[in-house]
Amino acid sequence: RLTVALSVETLQARRDWGPIFDILKKKKFQPRISYLAKLSFISGGEIKSFSDKQMLRDFVTISPVLQELLKEALKPG
């Protein structure tokens, strides 16, 4: 059995991706959370990866479908 010791900050960052992960999963974007707390999913046939929500916010500005899909989950705060 393998175990990973993650910091409190890393665990919180992974939890923060939870709502976005769930939305993307329901819409068949095949999301993944990789080491340490990076979210990736398939969009337009390509794998897109984001290490924080701001990077994702910047990306969705060029994708109206994702912008609408994630607008609630990406609200600041």
Residue, then its C-alpha position, 0 to 999 in steps of 0.5 A: r500500500l502506498t501512502v502520500a503525506l500531503s501538506v494542509e495547503t495541498l489538501q485544501a487546494r485539492r478540495d478547492w478544485g472539487p466543485i469544478f471537478d464535479i461539473l467537468k466530470k458531469k459534462k464528460f471533460q474527463p477531469r483529473i487532479s494530479y500531483l500536487a493539486k493540478l487540475s487537468f481536463i480534455s478541451g477541444g481534443e487537447i489536455k489542458s492543465f491548471s495549477d490554480k483557479q486564476m489560470l483557469r479563469d484566464f483560460v475560460t475567457i476564450s471559451p464561452v462554453l466553459q465560461e458559462l459552465l463554470k461561472e458559479a464555481l469560479k466566482p472569487g471568494 
